[in-house]
Amino acid sequence: MRMVEPMSRVVSDADRMKAVSRCQSLLREEGFREFWAAATGTRRGGGASLIMAEKGSRMVRVLVVLEKEVDLDETKQRLREAHERGETRAYVPWPLRWRLLSNLERWGLDGIAVAGW
């Protein structure tokens, strides 16, 4: 018997690819040239995309966060780990920008820039 992925997972993957593409476009507009994206899994079967972008000697870690991931402990952990390593940004759907900013304050993660698409 063949296992079929639920439709919500397929939509999530398509949404993630679109979000990563938009994020990379925004970074290109700022002059960032190289991107390395890595998917990191979560317990719930999703995954956040971590993009590494560089501009000269400046390296930025960007976490693309989808709607269902904004409040997760895994998101908090990934943002904390990235922030400990250097400059970090988070990209979220525009309506969720303020919610993530609120979460960052509650989690004690100051200094992470949040942008929406």
Buried (B, 14 or more C-beta within 10 A) or exposed (E): EEEEEEEEEEEBBEBBEEBBEBBBEBBEEEEBEEBEBEEBEBEEEBBBBBBBBBEEEEBBBBBBBBEBBBBBEBBBEBBBBBBEEEBBBBBBBEEBBEBBBEBBEEBEBEEBEBEBB
